[in-house]
């Protein structure tokens, strides 16, 4: 298994010296054919994740009933 960058992208796959170069860095895993690059999480996905956490906390508080201890 060889996960080294392809020859055509060898320049892009090296570790950049400046932050500006790091935005364009692409690393290709040749064994899987997958390209890796820097990316941001879209705002709509942040909204979905936060909504799920809030809903989960609401569900936990409202619907979780601890067993009552009867003596």
PyMOL commands that set and color helices and strands:
alter all, ss='L'
color gray80, all
select helices_A, chain A and resi 7-13+19-22+43-63
alter helices_A, ss='H'
color red, helices_A
select strands_A, chain A and resi 26-29+34-37
alter strands_A, ss='S'
color yellow, strands_A
deselect
rebuild
show_as cartoon
